[in-house]
């Protein structure tokens, strides 16, 4: 295991600022464009999340939530079909103080508490767009924090590429709307980066432990199923911890220092409680085990065979099924994401150290098994965007695996530029695809989006958005390419 020698404080601060600014300059402009180019309330359950956040801003923490009169159902006019443009929505606000009930009232409070901040000072359509921009800033700041933890002075920039590859078009969409799935992507990145800093670089600073705690706790506080993503992330790092017996010995010594002479007894009690919990879980699962043995539906829940048949659909939704169900970015872009991610995983499995390769393999397994496992318990429930957390962790761990061998740097120089190009093409064309779907319909002409759109963002036209998109390609790409491909000293 590589031990990270802490640089001078001034050098560390300078390097952290550069990494932070580089990451924010690369990702946040995309979030801004996604925020303004998606019709208001087009995100999954976005109206309900905004209403709940507005209630929080008025210290109303249970439904019905008091709102500023935002329209709750206008998105229903264009959601049913990819051929219906977003101009059908009538975004006229009602009476301030209107109370509504939402299906997001039982979510953990973390997400809505953060999302509510703009609602303290702004309302109306402008306030909801500010809420979107605010959530994009929060999510991108978490990604930049993760980049600072992952990248070290003089270390491989390949790790930044892993962080970028973890962002699918669906990630950008949910990070740029009012939806908790965006924050799960950011918290996952922070938690994984903290674990990498601790286990790969032996960084023992308090800030690393804070990042691990914030990332894991944040996942639990923003989604009801956040504990499942925490379990997946920790499981991916089990092979890394097991490969270092000295780390386990030091952990035991610290445990004895904290607990004292009763450390062994306390550990025995905790292990026993864990065993009881596992046994109780098995007893709870037994009634649904027959779903493993049948191809028919059982109590409205699909069998394992039907769940396996939906793996590809879940992956498509994870890559980019924007809005409700009719915003698929297309098989071409989906294939590019799968090829790019597959290259990262293949390189990690073939060229990384054994423990990190095993962690990558566990990530792939979790990506395929998790939606099927959820289907055994409850159907329909699982949606592809829930996999964004696992995908981010998988890409980051795969990138780290490549830095554990001497061949990693050579592969980075040969393949880094190609993977970065794939990332840019996927995000640029998926953005344009989403804008086309809402402006002229899924099969409208490409240039009709600018020349004769049925819908445009209320604050800027599609032509302005297109110009910003071109600038976004022209300005930061060479800078990022130089950072990724330059020789590490």
C-alpha positions in Angstrom: 0.0 0.0 0.0 1.2 3.4 -0.9 1.8 5.9 1.9 1.1 9.5 1.0 3.7 12.0 2.2 1.9 15.1 3.2 3.2 18.1 1.2 3.8 21.5 2.7 0.6 23.4 3.7 1.1 26.1 1.1 1.6 23.6 -1.7 -1.4 21.6 -0.6 -3.6 24.6 -0.5 -2.4 25.7 -4.0 -3.0 22.2 -5.4 -6.4 21.9 -3.8 -7.5 25.3 -5.3 -6.4 24.3 -8.8 -8.2 20.9 -8.6 -11.3 22.5 -7.2 -11.4 25.2 -9.9 -10.7 22.8 -12.7 -13.5 20.5 -11.6 -16.0 23.3 -11.1 -15.1 24.9 -14.4 -15.6 21.6 -16.2 -18.9 20.4 -14.6 -20.9 23.4 -13.3 -21.3 25.1 -16.6 -22.9 21.9 -17.9 -25.2 21.9 -14.9 -26.2 25.5 -15.6 -27.1 24.6 -19.2 -29.1 21.6 -18.1 -30.9 23.7 -15.4 -32.2 26.2 -17.9 -32.7 23.8 -20.9 -35.1 21.4 -19.1 -38.7 22.6 -18.7 -39.7 23.4 -15.2 -41.0 20.3 -13.3 -39.8 18.0 -16.0 -37.5 16.2 -13.5 -38.8 13.1 -11.7 -41.2 14.2 -9.0 -39.7 17.7 -9.2 -42.9 19.6 -8.4 -43.4 17.5 -5.3 -39.8 18.1 -4.2 -40.0 21.8 -4.7 -43.3 22.0 -2.7 -41.7 20.0 0.1 -38.6 22.3 0.1 -40.8 25.4 0.1 -42.6 24.0 3.1 -39.3 23.5 4.9 -38.4 27.1 4.1 -41.6 28.1 6.0 -40.7 25.7 8.9 -43.5 23.4 7.8 -42.1 19.9 8.1 -45.2 17.8 7.5 -47.9 17.7 4.8 -49.8 19.6 3.7 -46.9 21.9 2.8 -47.4 25.6 2.4 -46.2 26.8 -1.0 -46.0 30.0 -3.0 -48.8 28.7 -5.3 -46.6 26.8 -7.7 -48.5 24.7 -10.3 -48.2 21.1 -9.4 -49.4 19.2 -12.5 -48.6 21.2 -15.6 -45.8 18.7 -16.5 -48.5 16.1 -17.0 -49.3 17.6 -20.4 -45.9 16.7 -22.0 -44.7 13.8 -19.9 -46.9 11.1 -21.5 -45.3 11.2 -25.0 -42.0 12.1 -26.5 -43.8 13.7 -29.4 -45.5 16.4 -27.2 -43.4 19.6 -26.7 -43.2 21.5 -23.5 -45.1 24.6 -24.7 -48.4 23.0 -23.5 -47.5 23.7 -19.9 -49.1 26.8 -18.4 -46.7 27.9 -15.6 -49.0 30.4 -13.9 -48.5 30.6 -10.2 -51.5 30.5 -7.8 -52.1 32.1 -4.5 -49.2 32.4 -2.0 -49.8 30.2 1.0 -51.5 27.4 -1.0 -51.2 24.1 0.8 -50.5 20.9 -1.1 -49.9 17.2 -0.2 -46.9 15.5 -1.8 -45.7 11.9 -2.2 -42.2 13.0 -1.0 -43.3 13.9 2.5 -41.7 10.8 4.0 -38.3 11.4 2.5 -35.4 11.9 4.9 -35.0 15.6 5.7 -31.5 16.2 4.4 -32.3 16.9 0.8 -35.3 19.2 1.3 -33.4 21.1 4.0 -30.7 22.0 1.5 -33.0 22.6 -1.4 -35.1 25.0 0.7 -32.4 27.7 1.1 -33.3 29.7 -2.0 -37.0 29.6 -1.1 -36.2 31.8 2.0 -35.5 34.8 -0.3 -37.2 34.0 -3.7 -40.4 32.7 -5.0 -42.3 32.2 -8.3 -40.8 30.7 -11.5 -37.6 32.7 -11.0 -37.2 31.2 -7.5 -37.6 27.6 -8.8 -34.9 28.2 -11.4 -32.7 29.6 -8.7 -33.4 26.5 -6.7 -32.2 24.4 -9.6 -29.0 26.4 -10.0 -28.5 26.1 -6.3 -28.8 22.4 -6.3 -26.4 22.1 -9.3 -23.9 24.2 -7.3 -24.2 22.0 -4.3 -23.8 18.8 -6.3 -20.8 20.1 -8.3 -19.2 21.4 -5.1 -19.4 17.9 -3.7 -17.8 16.5 -6.9 -15.0 19.2 -6.6 -14.4 18.2 -3.0 -14.1 14.6 -4.1 -11.6 15.6 -6.8 -9.5 17.5 -4.2 -9.4 14.3 -2.0 -8.6 12.0 -4.9 -5.9 14.0 -6.7 -2.6 14.6 -4.9 0.3 16.8 -6.0 2.4 14.7 -8.4 -0.2 11.9 -8.6 -2.0 10.6 -11.7 -4.7 12.7 -13.3 -6.4 9.4 -14.3 -8.4 9.7 -11.1 -10.1 12.8 -12.4 -11.1 10.9 -15.5 -12.7 8.3 -13.3 -14.7 10.9 -11.6 -15.9 12.4 -14.9 -16.7 8.9 -16.3 -18.9 8.4 -13.3 -21.2 11.2 -14.5 -23.8 10.0 -17.1 -26.2 12.3 -18.9 -28.8 11.2 -16.3 -26.4 12.4 -13.5 -26.3 15.8 -15.1 -30.0 15.9 -15.5 -30.8 15.1 -11.8 -28.0 17.3 -10.5 -29.6 20.2 -12.4 -33.2 19.7 -11.2 -34.7 19.5 -7.8 -34.2 15.8 -7.2 -32.4 13.9 -4.4 -30.7 11.5 -6.8 -28.3 14.3 -7.8 -27.1 14.7 -4.2 -26.6 10.9 -4.0 -24.1 11.2 -6.8 -22.2 14.0 -5.0 -22.2 12.3 -1.6 -21.1 9.0 -3.2 -18.1 10.8 -4.8 -17.1 12.4 -1.5 -17.4 9.1 0.4 -15.4 7.1 -2.1 -12.8 9.8 -2.5 -12.3 9.9 1.3 -12.0 6.1 1.5 -9.5 6.2 -1.4 -7.4 8.9 0.4 -7.4 6.9 3.5 -6.8 3.4 2.1 -4.7 4.2 -1.0 -2.7 7.2 0.1 -2.7 6.5 3.9 -3.9 10.0 4.5 -4.8 10.3 8.2 -5.9 13.9 8.3 -9.1 14.8 10.0 -10.5 16.2 6.8 -10.4 12.8 5.2 -12.5 11.2 8.0 -14.9 14.2 7.8 -15.3 13.5 4.1 -16.1 9.8 4.7 -18.6 10.6 7.4 -20.3 13.4 5.5 -20.5 11.3 2.3 -21.9 8.2 4.0 -24.3 10.1 6.3 -25.4 12.3 3.5 -26.5 9.2 1.5 -28.7 8.1 4.4 -30.2 11.6 4.9 -31.3 12.3 1.3 -32.9 9.0 0.2 -35.0 6.4 1.9 -32.8 3.6 0.4 -29.6 5.4 1.1 -28.4 2.7 3.5 -28.3 0.3 0.6 -25.8 2.5 -1.3 -23.7 2.9 1.9 -23.6 -0.9 2.1 -22.6 -1.3 -1.6 -19.8 1.3 -1.2 -18.3 -0.2 1.9 -18.5 -3.7 0.4 -16.4 -2.6 -2.6 -13.6 -1.6 -0.2 -13.6 -4.9 1.8 -11.0 -6.5 -0.4 -8.7 -3.5 0.0 -9.0 -3.6 3.8 -8.5 -7.4 3.9 -5.3 -7.1 1.8 -3.6 -5.1 4.6 -3.3 -7.1 7.8 -1.4 -4.3 9.4 -4.4 -2.0 8.9 -6.6 -4.4 10.8 -4.1 -4.7 13.6 -3.9 -0.9 14.0 -7.7 -0.7 13.9 -7.9 -3.3 16.7 -5.4 -1.4 18.8 -7.3 1.9 18.3 -10.5 0.0 19.3 -8.9 -1.2 22.5 -7.6 2.3 23.3 -11.1 3.8 22.9 -13.1 1.0 24.7 -10.5 0.0 27.2 -10.1 -3.5 28.9 -13.6 -4.6 27.8 -12.9 -4.2 24.1 -13.1 -8.0 23.4 -16.4 -8.3 25.2 -17.9 -5.3 23.5 -16.8 -6.5 20.1 -18.4 -9.9 20.9 -21.7 -8.3 21.8 -21.7 -6.2 18.6 -20.9 -9.3 16.5 -23.7 -11.2 18.2 -26.2 -8.4 17.6 -25.1 -8.3 13.9 -25.6 -12.1 13.7 -29.1 -11.7 15.2 -29.9 -9.0 12.7 -28.8 -11.2 9.8 -30.8 -14.1 11.1 -33.9 -11.9 11.5 -33.4 -10.6 8.0 -33.3 -14.1 6.6 -36.5 -15.0 8.5 -38.1 -12.0 7.0 -36.9 -12.9 3.5 -38.0 -16.5 3.6 -41.7 -15.9 2.6 -40.5 -14.3 -0.6 -37.9 -16.9 -1.5 -40.4 -18.6 -3.8 -39.9 -15.8 -6.2 -36.5 -17.4 -6.9 -38.3 -20.5 -8.1 -41.0 -19.2 -10.3 -41.3 -17.3 -13.6 -44.8 -16.0 -12.7 -45.6 -13.0 -10.7 -46.1 -13.4 -7.0 -48.3 -10.9 -5.2 -47.5 -8.2 -7.8 -43.8 -8.8 -7.5 -41.8 -10.2 -10.4 -39.7 -13.3 -10.1 -35.9 -13.2 -10.4 -36.1 -14.2 -14.1 -38.3 -11.2 -15.0 -36.1 -8.9 -12.9 -33.0 -10.1 -14.8 -34.8 -9.3 -18.0 -35.0 -5.6 -16.9 -31.3 -5.1 -16.2 -30.7 -3.5 -19.6 -33.7 -1.2 -19.1 -32.3 -0.1 -15.7 -28.9 0.6 -17.3 -30.6 2.6 -20.1 -32.4 4.7 -17.5 -29.1 5.1 -15.6 -27.4 6.5 -18.7 -30.1 8.8 -19.9 -33.9 8.4 -19.7 -34.6 12.1 -18.9 -37.8 13.4 -17.4 -40.5 10.7 -16.9 -40.1 7.7 -19.4 -39.9 9.1 -22.9 -36.6 10.9 -22.9 -34.1 8.2 -23.8 -30.9 9.7 -25.2 -30.6 6.9 -27.8 -28.8 3.6 -28.3 -25.8 5.3 -29.9 -25.0 7.4 -26.8 -25.9 4.6 -24.5 -23.5 2.3 -26.3 -20.7 4.9 -26.0 -21.2 5.2 -22.3 -21.1 1.4 -21.9 -18.0 1.1 -24.1 -16.2 3.8 -22.2 -17.1 2.4 -18.8 -16.3 -1.1 -20.0 -12.8 0.0 -21.0 -12.3 1.5 -17.5 -13.5 -1.7 -15.9 -11.5 -4.0 -18.2 -8.3 -2.1 -17.5 -8.9 -2.2 -13.8 -9.6 -5.9 -13.8 -6.6 -6.7 -16.0 -4.0 -4.2 -14.9 -4.8 -3.2 -11.3 -3.6 -4.8 -8.0 -5.6 -7.7 -6.9 -7.5 -6.0 -4.1 -8.5 -3.0 -6.2 -9.5 -5.3 -9.1 -11.7 -7.3 -6.7 -13.3 -4.1 -5.5 -14.1 -3.2 -9.1 -15.5 -6.6 -9.7 -17.8 -6.2 -6.7 -19.0 -2.9 -8.1 -19.9 -4.5 -11.4 -21.8 -7.3 -9.5 -23.7 -4.7 -7.4 -24.6 -2.8 -10.6 -26.3 -5.9 -12.0 -27.7 -7.5 -8.9 -29.1 -4.5 -6.9 -32.1 -3.8 -9.0 -33.0 -7.5 -9.2 -32.7 -7.8 -5.4 -35.0 -4.8 -4.9 -37.5 -6.5 -7.2 -37.7 -9.5 -4.9 -38.9 -7.3 -2.1 -41.1 -4.7 -3.9 -42.2 -4.2 -7.5 -42.5 -1.9 -9.2 -40.1 0.3 -7.3 -36.6 0.3 -8.8 -35.7 2.9 -11.4 -32.4 3.2 -13.3 -31.4 6.5 -11.8 -31.0 4.8 -8.4 -27.9 3.1 -9.9 -26.1 6.4 -10.4 -24.5 6.0 -7.0 -23.1 2.6 -7.8 -21.9 3.7 -11.2 -20.0 6.6 -9.8 -18.3 4.4 -7.1 -17.5 1.8 -9.8 -15.8 4.3 -12.1 -13.8 5.9 -9.3 -12.6 2.6 -7.9 -11.7 1.4 -11.4 -9.6 4.5 -12.0 -7.8 4.0 -8.7 -7.1 0.4 -9.6 -5.2 1.7 -12.7 -2.9 3.8 -10.6 -1.7 0.8 -8.5 0.5 -0.7 -11.3 3.3 0.7 -13.4 1.3 0.2 -16.6 -1.4 2.6 -15.4 0.4 5.7 -16.5 1.2 4.4 -20.0 -2.4 3.3 -20.4 -3.6 6.8 -19.2 -1.5 8.5 -21.9 -2.7 6.2 -24.6 -6.4 6.0 -23.7 -7.1 9.0 -21.5 -7.7 11.3 -24.5 -10.0 8.9 -26.2 -12.1 8.3 -23.0 -12.3 12.1 -22.4 -13.5 12.6 -26.0 -16.2 9.9 -25.5 -17.3 11.7 -22.3 -17.6 15.0 -24.0 -19.4 13.7 -27.1 -21.9 11.8 -24.9 -22.8 14.8 -22.8 -22.9 17.3 -25.6 -25.2 15.2 -27.9 -27.4 14.0 -25.0 -27.9 17.7 -24.0 -28.9 18.5 -27.5 -31.1 15.5 -27.7 -32.9 16.5 -24.5 -33.4 20.1 -25.8 -34.8 18.7 -29.1 -37.2 16.4 -27.3 -38.8 19.3 -25.4 -38.5 21.9 -28.2 -39.7 20.1 -31.4 -40.4 16.6 -30.2 -38.3 13.4 -30.1 -38.1 13.1 -33.9 -38.1 16.8 -34.8 -35.3 18.1 -37.0 -31.9 18.8 -35.4 -31.7 22.4 -36.7 -35.4 23.1 -36.2 -34.5 23.3 -32.5 -33.0 26.7 -33.3 -34.9 27.8 -36.4 -38.5 26.9 -35.5 -38.9 25.6 -31.9 -42.3 25.1 -30.3 -40.7 25.6 -26.9 -37.7 27.5 -25.6 -36.4 28.2 -22.1 -38.2 31.2 -20.7 -35.1 33.2 -19.9 -33.0 32.5 -23.0 -33.6 31.2 -26.4 -32.4 27.9 -27.9 -29.9 29.8 -30.1 -28.2 31.3 -27.0 -28.1 27.9 -25.3 -26.5 26.4 -28.4 -23.9 29.2 -28.4 -23.1 28.5 -24.8 -22.8 24.8 -25.6 -20.2 25.6 -28.3 -18.2 27.8 -25.9 -18.3 25.1 -23.3 -16.7 22.7 -25.7 -14.1 25.2 -27.0 -12.8 26.7 -23.7 -12.3 24.0 -21.0 -11.6 20.9 -23.1 -7.9 21.7 -24.0 -7.2 22.6 -20.4 -8.6 19.4 -19.1 -6.9 17.3 -21.7 -3.5 18.8 -20.8 -4.2 18.0 -17.1 -5.1 14.4 -17.9 -2.4 13.6 -20.3 0.6 15.4 -18.9 3.4 13.3 -17.4 3.3 12.8 -13.7 6.4 13.7 -11.8 
